[in-house]
Amino acid sequence: MDLLHATVSVEQQIQQTAKHGVYVCPPKTARSHRTVPLPRMAADAMKAHLRDFPADGAEGWIFTAPQGGPVVYTHFMDGSWRPACAKADIAKATGPHALRHH
């Protein structure tokens, strides 16, 4: 993440499989490696987040699970997404992936 230039470079992803568990790997395709501009509001929010929750060095996680390490999709879905959807009376079938174009 380059907050000075308000961009995020996608260089790796987290995969979760039954066979291998949770691990970091390269993005699926060559086109998946990219630099994405951040709106100024998002860059400012990230600065505030990192001020309150500093990453553990240049390779540290920006958002972490309560026990440390990456936020695992299933834990996020069960602990945050589905309860928020239930509270807001939103269909549980809707997942965060549906927000990718917004």
Phi, psi and omega in degrees: 000131178243095184286335177297319180259005178054055177223158173235129176261125178269110183236345179205168179219165174258131175248149175225117178229157177296324184285318187251353184074215181259129180208158179265136181211171177293158174301160187298319185231166178298324179290341179289334174287117184199166173245127186248129177289143176257135171300149182306321180299320179291318178297318178295320178295321178294321177300315179296317179299313181291333175292319182278329182226076184300139175289152181276076180084181184296331181261007183287162178282138178279318176244128183238156172288160180305326180270005182096168181078186184289157173283119181274134185309310184296322178292321178296314181299313184285324186270335185233306188296304183297318176299322179294320178296318180297318180295322181271002180058046177255145180306131181293339180292339179288127180243171181298336179299332180294343182269001190297339182257009184252000000 
